[in-house]
Amino acid sequence: MSDATTLSTRFRGYFPVVIDVETAGFNASTDALLEIAAVTLKMDDDGVLHPDQTFHAHVNPFEGANLEPAALEFNGIDPNCALRGAIDESEAMKSLCKAIRKAQKEAGCQRSVIVAHNATFDQSFVNAAIERCNIKRTPFHPFVSFDTTSLAGLALGQTVLVKACRAAGIHFDQKEAHSALYDASRTADLFCWMINRYKSLGGWPLPESDEPETE
């Protein structure tokens, strides 16, 4: 593959990881993380981006976590339901970080970057959980992220995930929404669509500059 068709060069050495979380509120420091899903990406020999591997876990609330009733009603999660098959936050986050570090290394990338719809929200919960779990070797950049909300607003004139997906011709079942696994999958499809669309319009790789080099 040429440098223009490798994931390691497409985003300046960053390895994009699409993440979605379901939580018991909006405060990453006090409210429980209840579900997390991540989708890694791969690039084919033509430089086209595709979803690759998936990680998913239901998470037990950390000790002392706040469970906001309105948030639970919105996402339909019962934290006390044994059928969720939830695992401790520490186990979930350590497994996620280990899997991402491995995929990142295999892709030849230097650091992982979170891709999410309204990325600040998901990133804040990931960062808070990693800190609570005392994980020292986090693969994720602490503040850089790719926000598909902003990208979809630019590329499609839509900022709501379901509307952006439909504008891109990506099927979206609203009955499945607010599941971290489903939303992460659709966000990954949307991100790939936008990146590939930009490439098809001549935006990547960038044309070489005609300006003479200067010392």
N, C-alpha and C positions, 0 to 999 in steps of 0.2 A: 504493500500500500504506500502511496505517496503521503507526504506530511499533511496534505490537504484532506486526506480521507482517513485520518486517525483521530480518535476521540481525545487523545493526549494533547493535541495541538488546537482543537476546535475552540476550547474555552480557556485558553491561556494556562493549560496544565490542570485545570479544575475538572473533577469528576462529578457530573451532575447526578444527584440522587433525588428523585421525586418523593416527597413525604406528605402524608396527611395524618392528622391526629384528631381524635375525639376526646373531649375533656368534660370536666364537671364545672366549668366556669371559664372566665376570661383571664384570670390572674395566674400566670405560670408559677408564681412563687407559692401560692396558697391552695390553688384548686387542683384536683386530681387529674392526672393523665389516665385515661381509661382504655384507649385503643391507639395503636400506631401501625402504620403501614408505610413501606418504602419500596420504590421501584427503581432499579438501576437501568441504565441505558447502554446501548451498544451502537457502533457505527459499522455499516457494511462496506464492502470494497468500493462502492460508488459514493461513499461519503454521506449516505442516507442514515438518519438516526432512527432507532427502533427501541421500544421497551424491551428489557431483558429479564433479569431476575426479580423476584418479589419476596419481600419479608413482611410478615404480619403477626401481630400479637395483641391479645386482649390483656389488659394490665390491671392488677389490683391497686386500689388507691394506696398511696404511701401513708405511713402512720401520721395521723393528725391532719390529713388532707380535708379541705372543704369540699362538700358536695352540694352544689347549688341546685335546688329543685327545678328551677326553670331550665337550666342547661340539660338536666337529665330528661325532662319532658320533651325537650326539643330533639335530642338525638336518640331518645327511646332506649337508653342503656340502663339496665338495672345492675348496679355494681355488686349486689349481693347474690346475683343469679349464678349458681354453680355451673349451669350449662354453658356459660361463657367460656369456660376453660381458661380463665385468666391466670397469669403468672405474675410473680413479684416484679416490680418496676426494675430492680437491679438486674434480674435475669434477662428481662426484655431488652434493656438498653445495652448491656454487655454483649448480648448475642447480636444485636443490630450493629454495633460498632465493629465487632469482629468480622462480620460478614461484609460490611462496607469497606473496611481496610483491605480485605483480601481482593475484592472486586476492583478497588481503586488501584492496587498494585498491579493486578493483571492487565489493566488498561493503560499502565504506564503513566498514570497521573500522580500529581504531587499532593493534592488535597481535595477533599470532597466539598461540594457546595450544595446547599439545600435548594431544591426547586419546589415551589408550593403556590397554591392559590391563596392570596393574602399571606405571603410568606413570613412576614414579621410575626404573625400569630403562631404558626407551626414552629418556626425557629426558636421562639421564646420558650415554648414548652419542651422542645428537645434539649436546649441548653440547660434549662432548669433541672430536668431529669438527669442529665449527665452529671451536673454538679452535685445533686443529691446522692447519686450513686458513686461519687468519688472516682469517676473514670478519668484517668490521666491521659490516655492515648486516644482522645477523640479524633475521628477522621475529619470532622466537619469544621469548616471555617466558622469562627465565632460570630461573625456579623455579615459577611458577604452572602447574598442569596439571589436567586433568580425568581422574580415574582410573575407568575403567569397572568395575574390580574392586569398588571400594567402592560405586559406584552400583548395580551388579547385585546386590550383597549386600543393599542396601536395597530395591531394587525387585522382585527376583526370588528372593531367598533363596539365590542361587548366586554363587560367586566364580570358578569355573573357566570359562574362555571358552566351551568347547563346551557345558557344562551350562547356562550362562546363555543362550546362543543357543537351545538346544533348549527351554528353559523359555519363551522369548519366541516360539517358533514359527518360528525362523530356521533354515533348513537349514544343517548343518555337517558337512562330510565330513572325518573325521579323517585320511584318507589325504592330504589336501591341507594339513593343519596343519603348522606350522613353516616355511611359506613366508611371507615378509614380506608379499607381495602378497595372499595369501589371508587371512591373519590380520588385516591392516589392513582388508580389505573386510568381513569378518565383524564386526570391532569397530565399524566405521562403521555397519553395519546395526543392531547392538545399541545403540549410543549413540543413534541416531535413534529407534529403537523406544522407548527409555526416556524421551527428551525428549518425544516425541509422545504417549506414554501419559500422562505427567504433565499435558500440556496438555489431553488429552481428559477428564481427571478434574477439570479446573477449576483447575489449578495455574498456568496462564499464559494470558493476562496476569494479574497479581495484581489482586484487586479493590481499588478505591480505598478508602482509610481513611475511616471516619466521624468520626474524631477531628478536632476543629477545629485549623486551622493556628495555630502560635505563632510569634512573631517571634524 
